Amino acid sequence: MKKKVVQQKPQHRWRRKVLTLMFVGIFFGGLLFMQTRWYTHVVGLVPLNHHQFLVSQPHVQSPKIAFLFIARNRLPLEMVWDAFFRGGDSKFSIFVHSRPGFLFNQATTRSTYFLNRQVNDSTQVDWGEASMIEAERILLRHALDDPLNDRFVFLSDSCIPLYNFSYTYDYIMSTSTSFVDSFADTKEGRYNPKMHPVIPVHNWRKGSQWVVLTRKHARIVVEDETVLPMFQQYCKKKPLPEFWREQHIPADTSKLHNCIPDEHYVQTLLAQKDLEGELTRRSLTHTSWDLSSSRERERRGWHPVTYKFSDATPMLVKFIKEIDNIYYETEYRREWCSSKAKPSTCFLFARKFTRPAAIRLLNMSVLEYLN
């Protein structure tokens, strides 16, 4: 008797295949889950900045503003600038020209921003002499070594910032021009004809030394070998009466050329290079000149007003901030101030402030970067 061959039903094979696939899926799914948790744990241990580097594009450093301070010794208003630079991130650098041998260390400054920021080849500076120009050139040479420095701001040791860092940075970087107070000097007779023909009279300019230069113009100042020698030889201040005995003075002192080099050099150099079209022809630093402060004609206008403790008020700061135009008498020109093609305040900085005056403004929270 023959046995019947019982054939296995197809559905049983299908069930085994499904169970096998489910087992394999569960196995690999669990393995992937464990690997994901391990990766998350490891990444969690990586410092935040490194984690950001892994998941983001490479960071591009913003161009910087080089703040170039010309000081006698210490910076008496460092506490004001310390508050200002706290909002600067990495968008600035600092260089200080002080007397030769002076160091900014923990004994001479309380601000970490100024530690060791003195240049190591400073020169002795005398007011009204060409040595001031050389100090400016020394600062520029050091600042140009950093390729990220794109603007160069000259400041005195009595300057204060009027706005916070962010506003100041945007204002300066919003234009491709330098800010150079420059106008034709036709009244005071400071031009010495002996400068001709190297410096023709039609290129003679006057203005504030507190300029803001682009990198291109900063390099032109540093590389100049033509205009500077003329200034060193023929642009000299007229001695004050108390020093007349020490120098040979002609009988008619009206014929002396009272030339202050730092008030003419950058302006005249850029005019010589035919670069005035690349300038915003005004300063960003406010200075008040009291021409009637002295009864002696020889002394009038030699020095700007110094703001003392009693002068440092909210009204003073408000007055300076509200100035929106500057009039140049010798050119019959009114310069209306603007930023980003809109009307704006003219000044970002102001001088000359004593230390008590600056401290008073800090204590009154008048200055915007404290808010």
C-alpha positions in Angstrom: 0.0 0.0 0.0 1.5 3.2 -1.1 1.9 6.1 1.4 0.4 9.4 0.4 2.9 12.2 0.3 1.6 15.2 2.2 2.8 18.4 0.7 3.7 21.3 3.2 1.4 24.3 2.7 3.0 27.4 1.2 1.7 29.7 4.0 3.9 28.0 6.6 7.1 28.9 4.7 5.9 32.5 4.3 5.4 32.8 8.1 8.9 31.7 8.8 10.3 34.2 6.4 8.4 37.0 8.0 9.5 36.0 11.5 13.1 35.8 10.3 12.9 39.3 8.8 11.3 40.7 11.9 14.1 39.3 14.1 16.8 40.7 11.8 15.0 44.1 11.8 14.8 44.2 15.6 18.4 43.2 15.9 19.8 45.9 13.6 17.3 48.5 14.9 18.5 47.9 18.4 22.1 48.1 17.3 21.5 51.5 15.5 19.7 52.8 18.6 22.6 52.0 20.9 25.1 53.5 18.4 23.0 56.7 18.2 22.9 57.1 22.0 26.6 56.5 22.2 27.3 59.2 19.6 24.9 61.7 21.4 26.7 61.0 24.7 30.1 61.6 23.2 29.1 64.8 21.4 27.6 66.1 24.6 31.1 65.8 26.2 32.7 68.0 23.5 33.0 71.7 24.3 30.3 73.9 22.9 32.6 75.8 20.5 34.0 72.6 19.1 30.5 71.2 18.6 29.5 74.3 16.7 32.6 73.9 14.6 31.5 70.4 13.7 28.0 71.4 12.6 28.5 75.0 11.2 30.5 76.7 8.5 34.0 78.0 9.3 33.9 81.3 11.2 34.9 84.4 9.2 36.6 87.1 11.3 35.1 90.5 11.0 37.3 93.4 10.0 38.6 95.3 13.0 39.0 98.9 14.0 42.4 99.8 15.4 42.2 102.4 18.2 45.4 104.4 18.3 46.0 106.3 21.5 48.5 109.1 21.9 49.3 109.6 25.6 51.8 111.3 27.8 52.1 108.4 30.2 49.1 106.6 31.6 45.6 106.8 30.1 43.6 108.8 32.7 40.3 107.9 31.2 40.9 104.1 30.9 37.9 103.3 33.0 35.6 104.9 30.4 37.2 103.0 27.6 37.1 99.8 29.6 33.3 100.0 29.7 33.2 100.9 26.0 35.4 97.9 24.8 33.3 95.4 26.8 30.8 95.4 23.9 33.4 95.0 21.2 33.8 91.2 20.9 36.8 90.7 18.7 36.2 93.6 16.4 39.0 95.9 17.7 42.6 96.2 18.5 44.4 98.7 20.7 47.8 100.4 20.4 49.2 103.1 22.7 52.0 105.5 22.1 53.3 106.8 25.4 56.7 108.3 26.4 59.7 106.0 25.7 60.1 103.3 28.3 56.6 103.6 29.8 54.8 100.2 30.2 51.2 99.4 30.6 51.3 96.7 33.2 49.3 95.9 36.3 50.9 98.7 38.2 50.0 101.3 35.6 46.6 100.2 34.3 43.5 98.6 35.8 42.0 97.7 32.5 43.0 94.4 30.9 42.3 95.9 27.5 45.4 98.1 27.8 47.9 95.6 29.3 51.1 95.5 27.3 49.4 97.5 24.5 52.2 100.2 24.3 54.4 100.3 21.2 58.0 99.4 21.9 59.6 102.0 19.7 57.9 105.2 20.8 59.5 108.6 20.5 59.5 111.7 22.7 56.6 113.9 21.5 56.6 117.7 21.9 53.3 119.5 21.2 53.4 121.5 18.0 56.4 119.7 16.7 56.8 117.1 13.8 57.5 114.5 16.5 53.7 114.2 16.8 53.5 113.1 13.2 56.2 110.5 13.8 54.2 109.1 16.7 51.2 108.7 14.5 53.3 106.9 11.9 54.7 104.6 14.5 51.2 103.6 15.7 50.1 103.0 12.1 53.1 100.8 11.3 52.3 98.6 14.3 48.5 98.5 13.5 49.1 97.6 9.8 50.9 94.4 10.9 47.5 92.9 11.6 45.8 92.3 8.2 42.4 92.4 9.9 42.7 96.0 11.0 40.7 97.9 8.4 40.1 101.3 10.0 42.5 103.3 12.1 41.2 105.8 14.7 43.5 108.3 16.3 42.5 109.3 19.9 44.1 111.5 22.6 44.4 110.6 26.3 41.5 113.0 27.0 39.0 111.6 24.5 35.8 109.8 25.5 33.4 107.7 23.3 29.9 109.1 23.1 28.1 105.9 21.9 28.4 102.2 22.5 30.8 100.0 20.5 28.2 98.6 18.2 27.0 101.9 17.1 30.5 103.3 16.7 31.6 100.3 14.7 28.7 100.4 12.3 29.0 104.1 11.8 32.7 103.9 10.8 32.4 100.7 8.8 29.3 101.8 6.9 31.4 103.9 4.4 34.5 103.2 2.4 35.9 106.6 3.0 38.3 108.0 5.6 37.1 110.7 8.0 39.5 113.5 7.7 38.7 117.1 8.8 40.3 119.0 5.9 39.8 122.4 4.5 41.8 125.0 2.5 44.0 127.1 4.8 43.9 130.6 3.4 43.8 132.9 6.4 46.4 132.1 9.0 49.6 132.2 6.8 50.9 128.9 8.0 52.0 127.8 4.6 55.8 128.4 4.1 56.6 129.3 0.4 59.9 127.4 0.9 57.8 124.2 0.6 57.2 125.0 -3.0 57.3 123.2 -5.5 57.2 119.9 -3.5 54.0 121.1 -1.7 52.2 123.7 -3.9 50.0 126.2 -2.0 46.9 124.9 -3.7 47.4 121.5 -1.9 47.9 123.1 1.5 45.2 121.9 3.9 44.4 122.3 7.6 42.2 120.2 10.0 42.1 118.1 13.1 44.7 115.5 13.7 42.0 113.1 15.1 41.3 111.3 11.9 39.9 107.9 11.0 41.8 106.3 8.1 41.1 103.4 5.8 43.8 100.8 5.4 44.8 102.3 2.0 45.3 105.8 3.4 47.0 104.5 6.5 49.6 102.8 4.3 50.1 106.0 2.3 50.9 107.9 5.5 53.4 105.2 6.6 55.2 105.0 3.2 55.4 108.8 2.7 59.0 110.0 2.1 58.2 113.3 0.3 55.8 115.4 2.3 57.2 114.6 5.8 60.7 116.0 5.2 59.1 119.3 4.1 57.1 119.4 7.3 60.1 118.6 9.5 62.1 121.5 7.9 59.5 124.2 7.3 56.4 123.6 9.4 57.2 124.8 13.0 55.2 126.5 15.6 55.8 130.1 16.6 57.3 130.4 20.1 55.2 131.8 22.9 56.4 135.2 24.3 58.0 133.6 27.4 60.4 131.7 25.1 61.4 134.6 22.9 64.7 135.2 24.8 65.8 131.6 24.1 65.4 131.9 20.3 66.3 134.3 17.6 63.0 136.2 16.9 62.7 138.8 14.1 61.5 142.3 15.1 58.3 141.8 13.2 56.8 138.6 14.6 53.8 138.8 12.3 56.0 137.4 9.5 56.7 134.2 11.4 54.9 131.1 10.1 53.0 129.6 13.0 52.7 126.0 11.6 51.4 123.1 13.8 52.5 120.0 11.8 49.8 117.6 13.1 47.0 120.0 12.0 48.2 119.9 8.4 50.1 116.8 7.6 47.6 114.0 6.8 45.2 116.5 5.1 48.0 117.9 2.9 49.5 114.5 2.1 46.2 113.1 0.9 45.5 116.3 -1.2 49.0 115.8 -2.7 48.0 112.3 -3.7 44.7 113.5 -5.2 42.7 111.4 -2.8 40.2 113.9 -1.4 37.5 112.2 -3.3 38.0 109.3 -1.0 37.4 111.3 2.1 34.5 112.3 4.3 35.9 115.7 5.0 35.1 116.1 8.7 36.3 114.7 12.0 34.4 112.3 14.2 36.0 113.8 17.4 34.4 116.9 18.8 36.7 119.7 20.1 35.6 123.1 21.3 37.9 126.0 20.7 37.6 129.1 22.8 39.2 131.8 20.8 38.3 134.6 23.3 39.7 132.9 26.4 42.9 134.9 26.4 43.5 138.6 26.2 46.9 138.0 24.6 46.6 137.7 20.8 49.6 135.3 20.7 47.8 132.8 22.9 44.3 132.8 21.4 43.2 129.6 19.9 46.3 127.6 20.8 44.5 125.0 23.0 40.9 123.6 23.0 38.6 123.9 25.9 39.1 121.4 28.8 36.0 120.1 30.4 36.3 119.8 34.1 34.1 118.2 36.8 31.5 121.0 36.9 31.2 121.0 33.1 30.5 117.3 32.8 26.7 117.3 32.7 24.0 115.4 30.7 23.3 118.7 28.9 26.9 118.9 27.6 26.8 115.4 26.2 23.3 116.0 24.7 24.6 119.2 23.1 27.5 117.4 21.4 25.4 114.5 20.2 22.8 116.8 18.6 25.4 118.6 16.3 24.4 117.5 12.8 26.5 119.9 10.6 29.8 121.7 10.5 30.6 125.0 8.7 34.0 125.7 7.2 34.5 129.4 6.8 37.5 129.4 4.4 35.6 127.3 1.9 32.1 128.6 2.6 31.1 125.0 3.0 28.6 123.4 5.3 29.1 119.7 5.9 25.8 118.0 6.8 26.6 114.8 8.7 25.1 111.5 7.6 25.5 107.8 8.1 24.2 105.0 5.8 22.7 107.8 3.6 20.6 109.2 6.4 21.1 112.3 8.5 23.0 111.6 11.7 25.1 113.0 14.5 28.5 114.3 13.5 30.6 113.1 16.4 31.4 109.7 17.9 34.1 111.0 20.3 34.7 114.1 22.3 37.7 115.9 24.1 39.2 117.3 26.2 37.9 115.7 29.5 39.6 115.6 32.8 39.6 112.4 34.8 37.1 113.8 37.4 34.8 114.9 34.6 34.8 111.5 33.0 34.2 109.8 36.3 31.2 112.1 36.9 29.7 111.1 33.5 30.2 107.4 34.4 28.5 107.8 37.8 25.6 109.7 36.2 25.2 106.9 33.6 25.1 109.6 30.9 27.3 107.6 28.4 25.3 105.3 26.2 27.6 102.2 26.5 26.7 101.9 30.2 23.0 101.2 29.5 
